Amino acid sequence: MIAKEEPSGSGKQASSNHLNTLNLMPAVKELHRLNSQDLCRLLKDAGNFSIHYRTGKGVLLEIDMDKLARSLPLHLTTTLIYSSRDEVVFRYVLCGIRLLHSLCDLSPRLPKFDQIFLHDVKVVEQMIDLVFYMLIILSTYRQEDNAFKFKLLSHSALVACSLHLLTGFISPQFQDIANVLLAHPKVDLFMDVAFGSVRVVVRCLEITLIACYKDFSMESNLLSEQVVYFLCQQCEASLQFIQSLCQQKLFKERLLNNKVFQTRLL
């Protein structure tokens, strides 16, 4: 993608950028701000499934949404594998996962996305790999007794968004999700890292609540409340997902027979 920025105050039209080389980062950084309804409106006005989107800096992006949807899961996984996994990277991956949520939401309204996310075996496998790999990383996250760090917020959001991504491209029904996971050769690994990552989220919330209890200063009270509220939301979303999975009989039986999981509980 080649971008040209309009000079400030200039009436000249910005050059468009075509997603020929599939440089996804500009598209992810811009489109994650849009919900599925906004994206749907852009696509209805677009020809050949390419949208034109002008950034706040005056850059006009031409984005092939078919290529974006098919390439984004592998792109995010590759970013995680070959990056330093710092806060900037996690923030970017979170933007990408949120964009995937919006694209999956479009599936019932746009047959092309339905074909990509529900029926393209390669893309579905890459989506599952993304969720699994993300949870592996998040489950090994080392908590620090320092509250109000952005990484606590990004970690909690990534866990919830990664888990709930399964409802987007598999099914909103947890029985269907359980069946797909049970058929996966690494289902026991999923159980281990899913519970491990949620356990870390609970610990992040605990660290923040302890810090709030120790600091009652009026100056930081509003910020503290906002952080705690956000962490509670993400923690609840993750726990509800795990609970819904465990209510599926076959999944619960497999979980109880998971020796690695049993060892971690001891």
Secondary structure as GFF3:
##gff-version 3
##sequence-region A 1 266
A	DSSP	beta_strand	16	18	.	.	.	ID=ss1
A	DSSP	alpha_helix	24	31	.	.	.	ID=ss2
A	DSSP	alpha_helix	36	44	.	.	.	ID=ss3
A	DSSP	beta_strand	50	54	.	.	.	ID=ss4
A	DSSP	beta_strand	60	64	.	.	.	ID=ss5
A	DSSP	alpha_helix	65	82	.	.	.	ID=ss6
A	DSSP	alpha_helix	87	105	.	.	.	ID=ss7
A	DSSP	alpha_helix	111	114	.	.	.	ID=ss8
A	DSSP	pi_helix	115	119	.	.	.	ID=ss9
A	DSSP	alpha_helix	121	139	.	.	.	ID=ss10
A	DSSP	alpha_helix	150	169	.	.	.	ID=ss11
A	DSSP	alpha_helix	174	183	.	.	.	ID=ss12
A	DSSP	alpha_helix	187	214	.	.	.	ID=ss13
A	DSSP	alpha_helix	218	246	.	.	.	ID=ss14
A	DSSP	alpha_helix	249	256	.	.	.	ID=ss15
A	DSSP	alpha_helix	259	265	.	.	.	ID=ss16
###
